[in-house]
């Protein structure tokens, strides 16, 4: 059997990463090229004439006479970590097949867990923003999924997708004419009902999409968004869902996602589940060019507004 070309492609090796982004000067030069590809442009007045001043190497605009830093108005704003730590984190997030736990990231880049967690959430928020407008077209396999919430019946737990503390979401995979997966969508919904599915379809499916699902009634709502719908009742097929060819790729994606969560991340906070799903989705949808994924993420981070801690990390609620 021939090897999967995407799976066995050459990534950005540690040696190549270190040679390209191993020093603070290299990281600064890369960010400057991505932020100002034609040279410095003042974010306040648009002037290009400038000077670099002071120990912090601030950009002094000759037009409005204001100073700005390379990191200002980007995700890197006000960070106390050197850029080399950020680039190491981006390399770990983009080149790891099953992601990486925050604790392992903290150990790898040499920072405290709290710093690694905040850095990771900032980068995941960039990924989520990049994937927010994702729309699938063509043939689309779709399934309902839940995360977490397993509870013992002795504690009054409820079986099935409506159990307590469970996070419901929808997994969808668009395939090409040869049946290979192209793009994935992982979207948290309020519940698996017709209203949620219709809303998801209108926002993330092209009207020309041909959706294939199991017999769950709520999936018929994709028709309201103009999509064609094919329903396959699993019980009538007489086989387990994962063995039905029509659901091959969506089941593969769900299996890989749950393996990454249980095997690598161990557990995720339900409040931030959408960010972890966005990280997985971002990485999958850019897997065709693995070596370039880090630079693509860094470019997006430069174009993304600052993410203060209070806007990312929610306080725990009692009860």
C-alpha positions as CSV (number, residue, x, y, z in Angstrom):
1,X,0.0,0.0,0.0
2,X,1.4,3.4,-1.0
3,X,2.2,5.8,1.8
4,X,-0.1,8.7,2.5
5,X,1.7,11.7,1.0
6,X,0.4,14.2,3.5
7,X,1.1,12.0,6.5
8,X,4.7,11.3,5.5
9,X,5.5,14.8,4.3
10,X,8.6,16.5,5.6
11,X,7.8,19.0,8.4
12,X,9.9,21.8,9.8
13,X,12.6,19.9,11.7
14,X,14.1,21.1,15.0
15,X,17.4,21.7,13.2
16,X,15.7,23.9,10.6
17,X,13.7,25.7,13.2
18,X,16.7,26.5,15.3
19,X,18.7,27.7,12.3
20,X,15.8,30.0,11.2
21,X,14.4,31.2,14.5
22,X,17.0,30.3,17.1
23,X,17.9,33.8,18.2
24,X,15.9,36.9,19.3
25,X,17.3,38.9,16.4
26,X,16.1,36.3,13.9
27,X,12.6,36.3,15.4
28,X,12.5,40.1,15.4
29,X,13.6,40.2,11.8
30,X,10.9,37.7,10.8
31,X,8.1,39.6,12.6
32,X,9.3,42.9,11.1
33,X,9.2,41.3,7.5
34,X,5.7,39.9,8.2
35,X,4.3,43.1,9.8
36,X,5.9,45.6,7.4
37,X,6.9,43.8,4.2
38,X,7.5,47.1,2.4
39,X,9.3,48.7,5.4
40,X,8.1,50.4,8.6
41,X,4.7,52.2,8.4
42,X,3.7,54.2,11.5
43,X,0.5,52.7,12.9
44,X,-0.6,56.1,14.1
45,X,-0.1,58.3,11.0
46,X,1.1,56.1,8.2
47,X,4.5,57.8,7.9
48,X,7.4,55.7,6.7
49,X,10.3,57.9,7.7
50,X,11.6,56.7,11.1
51,X,14.5,56.0,13.4
52,X,15.2,53.1,15.8
53,X,15.9,54.5,19.3
54,X,16.8,53.4,22.8
55,X,17.7,50.1,24.4
56,X,14.2,48.8,23.6
57,X,14.8,49.6,19.9
58,X,11.5,51.5,19.5
59,X,10.5,52.9,16.2
60,X,10.4,56.7,16.3
61,X,8.1,58.2,13.7
62,X,9.4,61.4,12.0
63,X,5.8,62.3,11.1
64,X,3.8,62.2,14.3
65,X,6.9,61.9,16.6
66,X,5.4,59.0,18.4
67,X,7.1,55.8,19.3
68,X,5.9,52.2,18.7
69,X,7.4,48.8,19.2
70,X,7.5,45.8,16.9
71,X,5.1,43.9,19.2
72,X,2.6,46.8,19.7
73,X,-1.0,46.2,18.4
74,X,-0.3,42.5,17.9
75,X,-0.8,39.3,20.0
76,X,2.7,39.8,21.3
77,X,1.9,43.2,22.9
78,X,3.1,43.6,26.5
79,X,4.6,40.1,26.6
80,X,7.4,39.6,29.1
81,X,8.6,36.5,27.3
82,X,11.3,36.7,24.6
83,X,10.1,36.1,21.0
84,X,12.2,32.9,21.0
85,X,9.8,31.4,23.5
86,X,6.8,32.4,21.4
87,X,8.3,30.8,18.3
88,X,9.2,27.7,20.2
89,X,5.6,27.4,21.3
90,X,4.3,28.0,17.8
91,X,6.6,25.3,16.5
92,X,5.4,22.8,19.1
93,X,1.7,23.6,18.3
94,X,2.0,23.4,14.6
95,X,4.4,20.5,14.2
96,X,3.1,18.1,16.8
97,X,0.7,15.5,15.3
98,X,-1.4,15.1,18.4
99,X,-0.8,18.6,19.8
100,X,1.1,19.0,23.1
101,X,-0.1,19.4,26.7
102,X,0.4,22.8,28.3
103,X,2.6,21.3,31.0
104,X,4.8,19.7,28.4
105,X,5.0,22.9,26.5
106,X,6.1,24.7,29.7
107,X,8.9,22.2,30.2
108,X,10.0,22.3,26.6
109,X,10.3,26.1,26.3
110,X,11.4,26.7,29.9
111,X,8.6,28.8,31.4
112,X,6.1,28.4,34.3
113,X,2.9,26.6,33.6
114,X,0.8,29.8,34.0
115,X,3.0,31.6,31.4
116,X,2.7,28.7,29.0
117,X,-1.1,28.5,29.5
118,X,-1.6,32.2,28.7
119,X,0.7,32.0,25.7
120,X,-1.1,29.0,24.4
121,X,-4.6,30.6,24.8
122,X,-3.4,33.6,22.9
123,X,-2.2,31.5,20.0
124,X,-5.3,29.3,20.1
125,X,-7.4,32.5,20.0
126,X,-5.5,33.5,16.8
127,X,-6.2,30.0,15.3
128,X,-9.9,30.3,16.3
129,X,-10.2,33.7,14.6
130,X,-8.6,32.4,11.4
131,X,-11.1,29.5,11.3
132,X,-14.1,31.5,12.4
133,X,-15.4,32.0,8.8
134,X,-14.6,28.4,7.6
135,X,-17.2,27.2,5.1
136,X,-17.4,23.7,3.7
137,X,-18.6,22.8,0.2
138,X,-18.9,19.6,-1.9
139,X,-19.6,16.3,-0.2
140,X,-19.7,16.8,3.5
141,X,-19.7,14.0,6.1
142,X,-21.3,15.2,9.4
143,X,-21.8,13.7,12.8
144,X,-22.8,14.7,16.4
145,X,-20.2,14.4,19.1
146,X,-19.9,15.2,22.8
147,X,-16.9,15.9,25.0
148,X,-16.5,14.9,28.6
149,X,-19.3,14.7,31.1
150,X,-19.0,11.0,32.0
151,X,-20.7,10.6,35.3
152,X,-21.6,7.5,37.3
153,X,-25.2,6.5,37.4
154,X,-25.0,6.2,41.1
155,X,-24.4,10.0,41.2
156,X,-27.6,10.6,39.2
157,X,-25.8,10.9,35.9
158,X,-27.7,10.7,32.6
159,X,-26.7,8.6,29.7
160,X,-26.3,9.8,26.2
161,X,-25.5,13.1,24.5
162,X,-27.7,15.1,27.0
163,X,-25.7,14.1,30.1
164,X,-24.5,16.8,32.5
165,X,-21.3,18.6,32.0
166,X,-21.0,17.4,28.4
167,X,-20.0,19.8,25.6
168,X,-21.9,19.0,22.4
169,X,-20.4,19.8,19.1
170,X,-20.6,18.9,15.4
171,X,-17.8,17.4,13.3
172,X,-18.0,17.8,9.6
173,X,-15.4,16.8,6.9
174,X,-15.5,18.0,3.3
175,X,-14.1,15.5,0.8
176,X,-12.9,15.9,-2.8
177,X,-14.1,14.1,-5.9
178,X,-11.7,11.2,-5.1
179,X,-13.1,10.8,-1.6
180,X,-10.1,12.3,0.2
181,X,-10.6,14.7,3.1
182,X,-10.1,18.4,2.3
183,X,-11.2,20.5,5.2
184,X,-12.8,19.9,8.6
185,X,-15.2,21.9,10.8
186,X,-15.5,21.4,14.5
187,X,-18.3,23.6,15.9
188,X,-19.7,23.7,19.4
189,X,-23.5,23.9,19.5
190,X,-26.0,24.6,22.3
191,X,-27.4,21.1,21.7
192,X,-28.0,18.7,18.9
193,X,-31.3,20.1,17.8
194,X,-32.7,21.4,14.5
195,X,-32.2,25.1,15.4
196,X,-28.5,24.6,16.2
197,X,-27.9,22.5,13.1
198,X,-29.7,25.0,10.8
199,X,-27.7,27.9,12.3
200,X,-24.5,26.0,11.8
201,X,-25.3,25.1,8.2
202,X,-26.2,28.7,7.3
203,X,-23.0,30.0,8.7
204,X,-20.5,27.2,7.7
205,X,-21.9,25.3,4.8
206,X,-22.2,26.4,1.2
207,X,-25.7,26.0,-0.3
208,X,-24.2,23.6,-2.8
209,X,-22.9,21.3,-0.1
210,X,-24.1,17.7,-0.2
211,X,-24.4,16.6,3.4
212,X,-24.2,12.9,4.5
213,X,-25.3,12.1,8.1
214,X,-26.7,9.3,10.2
215,X,-30.4,9.1,11.0
216,X,-30.5,11.7,13.7
217,X,-33.5,13.8,13.0
218,X,-31.9,17.2,13.6
219,X,-29.6,16.9,10.7
220,X,-32.5,17.3,8.3
221,X,-32.3,21.0,9.2
222,X,-29.4,21.5,6.7
223,X,-32.0,21.6,4.0
224,X,-33.1,24.9,5.3
225,X,-29.7,26.3,4.4
226,X,-30.2,25.0,0.8
227,X,-27.9,22.0,1.2
228,X,-28.7,18.5,-0.2
229,X,-29.0,15.9,2.5
230,X,-28.5,12.1,2.5
231,X,-29.4,10.3,5.7
232,X,-28.1,6.8,6.4
233,X,-29.8,5.0,9.3
234,X,-27.0,3.1,11.0
235,X,-29.3,0.5,12.6
236,X,-30.6,-0.5,9.2
237,X,-27.1,-0.7,7.8
238,X,-26.5,-3.5,10.3
239,X,-23.0,-2.4,11.0
240,X,-21.1,-0.2,13.5
241,X,-21.0,3.4,12.4
242,X,-17.2,3.5,12.1
243,X,-17.3,0.6,9.5
244,X,-19.7,2.4,7.1
245,X,-17.7,3.9,4.2
246,X,-19.9,7.0,3.9
247,X,-18.7,8.1,7.4
248,X,-15.1,7.0,7.0
249,X,-13.4,10.4,7.3
250,X,-15.6,12.1,9.9
251,X,-15.1,9.0,12.1
252,X,-11.4,9.2,11.5
253,X,-11.3,12.8,12.5
254,X,-13.4,12.3,15.6
255,X,-11.2,9.3,16.6
256,X,-8.0,11.3,16.2
257,X,-9.4,14.3,18.1
258,X,-10.5,12.2,21.0
259,X,-7.1,10.4,21.0
260,X,-5.3,13.7,21.1
261,X,-7.5,14.9,24.0
262,X,-7.4,11.8,26.1
263,X,-3.8,10.7,25.3
264,X,-2.0,14.0,25.0
265,X,-4.0,16.8,26.7
266,X,-5.6,14.3,29.2
267,X,-8.5,16.7,29.8
268,X,-9.6,20.2,28.7
269,X,-11.6,22.8,30.5
270,X,-15.1,22.9,29.0
271,X,-15.0,26.7,29.0
272,X,-12.2,26.7,26.5
273,X,-13.2,23.6,24.5
274,X,-13.9,25.7,21.4
275,X,-10.3,26.9,21.4
276,X,-8.9,23.4,21.6
277,X,-11.2,22.4,18.8
278,X,-10.1,25.4,16.7
279,X,-6.4,24.4,17.3
280,X,-7.1,20.9,15.9
281,X,-9.1,22.3,13.1
282,X,-6.5,24.9,12.2
283,X,-3.7,22.3,12.1
284,X,-5.8,19.8,10.0
285,X,-6.9,22.4,7.4
286,X,-3.3,23.5,6.8
287,X,-1.7,20.0,6.9
288,X,-0.9,20.1,3.2
289,X,2.1,22.4,3.8
290,X,3.4,21.4,7.2
291,X,6.7,23.3,7.1
292,X,4.9,26.6,6.4
293,X,2.3,26.3,9.2
294,X,4.5,28.1,11.7
295,X,5.1,31.1,9.5
296,X,1.4,31.2,8.6
297,X,0.4,31.3,12.3
298,X,3.0,33.9,13.1
299,X,1.8,36.1,10.3
300,X,-1.7,35.8,11.6
301,X,-0.6,36.6,15.1
302,X,1.1,39.8,13.9
303,X,-2.2,40.9,12.2
304,X,-4.3,40.0,15.3
305,X,-5.1,42.6,18.0
306,X,-3.8,42.3,21.5
307,X,-5.3,39.6,23.7
308,X,-5.2,40.7,27.4
309,X,-5.3,37.9,30.0
310,X,-8.7,39.0,31.3
311,X,-10.2,38.6,27.9
312,X,-8.9,35.0,27.6
313,X,-8.8,33.4,31.0
314,X,-12.2,33.4,32.7
315,X,-12.4,33.3,36.6
316,X,-13.6,30.1,38.1
317,X,-17.2,30.3,39.5
318,X,-18.1,28.6,42.7
319,X,-20.8,26.0,42.8
